[in-house]
Amino acid sequence: MEAFKYYMWRTSPEIAISKFIESNVAISVSDNLGRIVYANDRFCSIIGCEERELIGVNNSLLKSNIHKDPFYKELWITIKNGNIWKGVLSNKTKEGKSFWLETTIVPLKDSKGVVESFVAMCLDITKLNVEYIETANVELDKMILKKN
């Protein structure tokens, strides 16, 4: 198997990189109104549904309401103006469970320079966030006990 992987990398690095990205990075493409037009398998598995359920759905339906409206307004201003946005988003699964994504959103422009769609590339950092919060809570509990 290792020999095959090495062979694949040496003969077709683009395919190897593509397979790596597809299996590790959640990717969605939205039109200029925020409606999902494509979602890879990784994105669908995080959300907890199939691609056909997401097509045509507005990204706002995934919001967990942790971020407030000014946050989303700034995000949309950034990408609608053709700029890349990077940050951490809290969303929710089909069942309503929250998850965290380290996200980069890249606007795609037509031949005239008009933004026509957006590609979002995301890494699921939910586990890291939960561990960070748990560690912070333990430290906070220690400080409270120390004070009392």
Stockholm file with secondary structure:
# STOCKHOLM 1.0

chainA/1-148         MEAFKYYMWRTSPEIAISKFIESNVAISVSDNLGRIVYANDRFCSIIGCEERELIGVNNSLLKSNIHKDPFYKELWITIKNGNIWKGVLSNKTKEGKSFWLETTIVPLKDSKGVVESFVAMCLDITKLNVEYIETANVELDKMILKKN
#=GR chainA/1-148 SS CHHHHHHHHHHCHHHHHHHHHHHHSEEEEEETTSBEEEECHHHHHHHTSCHHHHTTCBGGGGBCSCSCHHHHHHHHHHHHTTCCEEEEEEEECTTSCEEEEEEEEEEEECTTSCEEEEEEEEEECHHHHHHHHHHHHHHHHHHHHHHC
#=GC SS_cons         CHHHHHHHHHHCHHHHHHHHHHHHSEEEEEETTSBEEEECHHHHHHHTSCHHHHTTCBGGGGBCSCSCHHHHHHHHHHHHTTCCEEEEEEEECTTSCEEEEEEEEEEEECTTSCEEEEEEEEEECHHHHHHHHHHHHHHHHHHHHHHC
//
